[in-house]
Amino acid sequence: MGQTLSTLAYLVSSVLFILALRGLSHPETSRRGNMFGMVGMGIAILATMFSKGMGFGGIALVIAGLAIGGTIGTIVAQRIQMTALPQLVAAFHSLVGMAAVFVAAGAFYAPMSFGIGTHEHIHAQSLIEMSLGVAIGAITFSGSVIAFAKLAGKMSGAPITFAGQHWLNLALGILLVILIIAFVATGSGVLFWLIALLSFALGFLLIIPIGGADMPVVVSMLNSYSGWAAAGIGFTIGNLLLIITGALVGASGAILSYIMCKGMNRSIINVLLGGFGSEGGAAAGGGGDADRPPVKAGSPEDAAYMMKNAQKIIVVPGYGMAVAQAQQVLREMADLLKKEGVEIKYAIHPVAGRMPGHMNVLLAEANVPYDEVFELEEINPEFADADVAFVIGANDVTNPAAKTDKSSAIYGMPILDVERAKTVFFIKRGMASGYAGVENELFFRPNTMMLFGDAKKVTQEIVQALQR
């Protein structure tokens, strides 16, 4: 009876997780999706605690773990800034990966507790599942640590490459497969930890050659890895819900990675091999500063006057908006312009910001209407009809070099065609290149006017000018 109730509870949790994923697919239903996920996880925890014959000591340990982890999570959630959300997600992925390694180690050294044999005679199927779980988990951990360091500015966001890098990764991958085969044949503890150590190294080597412009894809890819690691360990310990949840996370992360790769015009194979982000290499730039036309700098008053007299404005938010926390004042500016009869739309590039959906979350936080927010494919044809393209903190995703400069690290990446608007206002602190290290040709276009300064401060000054 207990096992039947446990299975039923896991089934309910699985349905709630599926509903959570569905809800998270759109900003309007994302809160409901999060709620479904939390309720599903709560049911899963209770079902696990009270259906496995767990003694009082075991339940006490689980409660203690929940209390410690819940307290840490609450404090982090209250203090985290939206700009730090991408590195927080990467950190969470690393914890999932390390948890998979620890659970695999626990199953390996106490197989009887999980019904997978004895220490000397673990079932071959369980050894396969265990080795895959520890390998994927270790790769996820070290890869996520590197992603966290790059996103948090603890290390350079530029690709770190060296001669023979891809061949080394290939050799380590082949060696890993050989070690897994040997481990399944022998059940050796030495081989178990060699698999773990080699996987840690491989995760490190897979992520360091990835450049800043591709980090949103990395976050999505590591999310997928963490799901498959959890699913592998679920098979090992015979936990149905862990298998289902891991498969959901792994599959959804893989699909999102594919969508992100399509948005970056990258090959999914290059992503899996850790080879993207290092291709092309050179920063965009024609013949140097001497060949560049002068940059036109404007004032917030200039921008306010021209936008007030425009008929259609397309706003392009980017990471600079997130850093300045300018989304609220941006919405205030848009509301004032709409009162003047101006049509306002928002253009979101699939890799704007540092993680998938980063800009959507920020705009939702500012209560920007969902029907005003458009993806790249929908909005690109409209730039030619726009009187103004208002770029606030976006850089690489608006750079025409992606279409013209084959030496550029972002060449081939689909961009927002902001240069086709009659006038482009570009808010930026200075002339520095974007996260990909590529100079933006848009700065020098004759229809571009730079508004230098902090994104929030400049937008506030535009709002003040509109109110006069």
N, C-alpha and C positions, 0 to 999 in steps of 0.2 A: 504493500500500500504506500509506504513511504517513497519508494522508488518511482511509483506511478505519479504521485503528487510532485515529486522533484522534476520528472520529465515534463509534466504539464506546466509547471512554473517556468521551466526553461523555454518551453514553446511560446508561452505568453511573452517572456522577455525578448525572444527572438523577433516576434511580430512587432513589439514596441521598438526594437532597434531598427527594423526595416522602415517603420513609420517615421522614426527619427531621421533616417537618411533622406527619406522623401521630403520631410519638412525642411531639412537643411538645404535642399536644392533651390530654394527661392527665399529671398530676404523677408518676404511678407509672412512666411510660415516658419521661419527659422526658430523663433522663440518656442513655438509649439513643438517643433522637432527636438529641441534641446530638452524640453520637459518630458517628452516620450522617452528619450534616452536615459534621463535620470531615473525615471520610474522603473524602466526596464532593468537598469543596473541594480536598483534597490531590491527588486524582486529576486534577481539572480543571486545576490549576496545572501539574502535570507534563505533561499532555497538550498544553497550550498552549505550554509551553516547548520541547518536543522534536518538535513536529509541524509547525511553520510555517517550517522552514528557518532558525530563529533562529541567528545567529552567536554566537561566544563572548562578544563584547562585550554583546550583548543579554541572553544568559543571565546574565552577571555582574551586569548592572543589575537584573534581576528578583530575583536572589538577594540583592543588596544591599537592595533595597526590602523584600523579605520579612524580612530580618534586622532592619532598622530598625523596620518596622511591628510585627513579632512581639515585639521587645523592649519597645516602648512598650505594646503590648497586654498583655503579661505583667505588667509593672509596674502598669498600671492595674487589671488583674483582681485582683492581690494586695492592692492598697491600697483598693479601692473599698468603701464601706460599702453595706449593703443599702438604706439610706435614700436613697442617691445614685444608685441604679440607674436610676430613671426619667430623670433628666437625662443620664445616660451614654448611654442608648438614644437620646435626642433628639440628642445630639452625634454619635453614630454615623450617624444618618440624615442629618445635615448633611454629613458626609464623603462619603456615597454620592452625594448630590445634587451636590456640588462635583466629584466624580470624573466624573460624567456630563457636566458642563460642559466639563471639561478634555479628555475623550476626544472630545467633539463638536468642540472647537476643533482638536484634533490631526487629526481626519479632514478638517475643512474646509481646513486649510492644507497637508495632505499627502495628498490624495485618492488619488494613485497607489499609495501604500503599502497602501491598503485595497481597491484595485481598484474604485473608485467613479467613475473618470473623471480628468480633469486639473483643475488649479486654476481654469482658465477655463471648464471644461465639466464640472461635476459632475452626475451623473445626477439627474434631477428627483425620482425616488423616494428617493434618498439625502438630498437636501435636505429633503424632508418629514420623514423619520425623524430627521435631524440637528436640525432646528428644534424638533420635538416633544421630543426628548431634552434639548436645552439648556433649553427652557422649563420642563419638569417638574423637571429637575435644579436649576435656579436657584430655583424656587419652594420645592422641598424644602429647599434649603440655608438660605435666609433664614428660612423658616417654622420650621425646626428650631432655628435659633439663638435665635429668640424663645421657642420652647417651652423650650429649655434655660435661658434666662435666668429665665423664670417659675418653672420647677420648682426651680431652684437658689436662688431668692430674690434674684437679681440685679436683678430688676425686680418691680413689683407684680403679684400674681396676679389682681387685679381687672380686669374688662374695660376696655379703653381705647377709647372711642368718640368720635365727633364727628359733627356734622351732615352729612348727605349721604354718609356712609361707604359704604353699599351701592351708591349710584349711582356713586361714584368707582370702586369695585371692578368694577362692570359695565362702565364706560367703558374702564377699563384692560384688561379681558378682551377687549372688542371690538377695541381697538387692537392687542392682542397677536395676535389672529387676522389682522388686516389686515397686520401686519408679517410674519407667517409666510407669507402668500400672496405678498406682494411679494418676500420672500427667495427663495422657491421659483422665482419667475418670473425673478429677476435674478441670484441667487447673490452678492449684494453682501455684502462683509465688514462694512460699516457697519451694515447691517440685522441681520446675525448678532449683533453686540454690542449693538445696540439691543434685540433680543429678549431677550438675557441680562439686561441692565440692567432692563428693564421687568418681567421675571419675578422678579428679586430684589426689586423694590419690591412686586410683587403678593403674594409670599410673606409679606413683612413685614406688609402690610395685612390679609391673610387671618387671621393668627394673633393680632394684638394685641387684637381685640375679644372674644377667647375667655376666659371666666372660669375660675377655678381648679377649680370642680366638674366642668368638662368636659375637663380636661387629659388624663385617660386616653384619651378618644376622639381627642384631637389626636395623641397618640403613635401610636395605631393608624393614623390617617389618614395621617400622615407616613410611616409604614412602607410603606403602600400606594403613596404617591407615589414613594418611593425605588425600589420595584420596577419601576414603570412607566417611570421614567427609565432604569433599567438596561436594560430590554427594548428601549426605543427606540434606545439606543446600540448594543445588540446587533445590531439590524437594519442599522444604518449600517455597522458594521465587519464584518458577516457572521459573527458569533460565535454559533453555535447554542446553546451552553451559556448564554451571557449572556441570550439571548432566553428560554430556558426558565426559568432561575432568576429572571429579572426578572418574568416572567409569574406564576410561582408566588408570589413575594413580593407582587406587586401584587394578585393575586386574593385571596390569603389575608388580606392586610391590609384589603382592601375588605370582605370577608365579616366579619372581626372588627369593623371599624368599624360595619357594619350592626348586628351583635349588641350592640355597646356603645351605639349610638344607641337601640336598642330598650330596653336597660336604663336609659337616661336619659330615655326617652320624648321623644327629639328626632327631627327629620326629617333624613334623610341629605342632602337637598338643602341644608338650612341648614348642615350640616357642610361640604359642598363649597364653599359660598359664603362660608364664614367668618362666618356671621351668628349662630350660636348662641352662648350664653354671655352675650349682651348683651341678651337679651329679658327682660322683666319688670322687671329693674333693681333694685327696692327690696329691702332686706333684710327678712326676716320679722320681725314683731313686732306684737303687738296694739296696745295703747294706751300703751306705754311702761312703765318700771319700776314706776310707782305702781300699775299694774293687775296686776302680777305677784304670784302667791302666793310666800311665802318658800321659798327653796331648802333642802332637807333635806340636811345633811352628815353622813356617817357615818364610821366608823373601820374599818380592816382587820379588827379583832376582830369587829365587828358583822357584816361581810360573811362572815367565816369561819364564824361560828356559824350564820347563816341558810343558807349554802350547804351546810354539813355536814348539815343537817337537811332539805335539799331532795331531791326525787325526780328532777327533771329540770332541767338548766341548759343554756342556749344561750349560747355565747360569741360575741361579735361583735367581731372584730379590725379595727383601722383604722390609719391612718398614724401615730397617736400611739404605737402598739405598735412600729412600725418604728423610729421616732425613738429610743425608749427601749431598743430591742433586747430587748424583754421576752418574745419568743416562747418561749425556753427555759424560763424560770421559769413562764410560763403553762402549758406542757405539764406541768411538775412539779406545779403546783396541780391540774390536771385529773386527773393520775394518783392523787394523794392522795384526791381526791373520789370517783374511781371505786372505790377500795378501800373506801370507805364505802357503796358501793352506789348512788351517784348516776349517773344517765345524763347523759353529756356529749355535746353536739353543737356544731359550729362553723358559723356562718352567714356566708357570703361574698357581699357585694354585688358586682355586675359591675364597678363603678367604685370599689371600695374601694382606698385607696392612691392612688398617682400614676401608675400604669400598669396595663394589663390583666394580671391574674394576680399582682399584687404580693403580696397576702395569701397566695395559694396557695403561692408560693415561700417566704415566711417560715415558714409552718406546716410545709412539707415540710422546711425546714432544721432545724426543731426535732423532726423525726420524729413529727409528729402523724399518727395513722392516717388514711389517705385515706377510709376508710368513715365517718369521723366528720365529714367536711367536706361541707357542702351549699350549693347555690346558692340564690338568693333565692326562686325559684318553688317549690322543694322545701321549704324551711324555714319560709316565712312562715305557713302554716296551723298550725304547731306552737307558735308563741309563746303562743297562748291557753292551751295546756296546760302551759307551762313555769312552774316555781316561781320561777326566777330568770333574767333576761337580764343577762349580764355583759358590759358594753360597755367595751372597752379601747382607747381612742384613736380610735374611730370617731365621726364627728360628722354631717356632711351626710347620710350614707346612713341615719341613724336619725331624722332630723328630721321630726316630724309636720306641720310647716309646708308640706312638699311636697304634702300632701293637702288643706290647709285654707286657705292664704294665697295668693290669686291674685296678690298684689303681690310675692311672693317670687321670687328669681332661680332657685330650684330647684322652683318649682311644677310639678306634673305628673310629676316624677321618681318612679318606683317606689322605695319605701324598705323597709327591713326593719322589720316591725311589732313592734319591741321593746316599745312602750308597752302591748301587750296582755298581756305577762307579769305575773304576780302582783307581782313585785318587780324593779326595774331597778337594778343597781349600775353607776354610770357613772364610770369613772376618767378624770380630766382634771386638768391643771395648774391651770386657773382657769375663769372664766366666759366666756372669749373665744369669738368665733364661729369656725366652721370655715373651711376653705379658700375656700369660696364667699362668705364674708363675711356669712353668715346666722345669726342667733341661733337656738339650738336650743330649741324649745318643750319638748322632752322633759325638760330640766333642771327645769322647774317643775311637772311632773306629780306628783300625790300619791303615786304608787307608785315614784317615783324617789328614790334616795339617792346623792348625789354623794360620791365618794372622791377628794378633792383631793390631787394630788401626782404625782410621776414614775411612769409606768405600771409600770416594772420594780420600783421601790422599794416601791410599794404592794402589788404582787402578791407580792413577797418577804415582806412583813409578813403577808399573808394565809396564805402557806405556813407561816410560823413559827407562826401562831395555830392552823392545822390540825394541826400536829405536837405541840401541847401535850396 
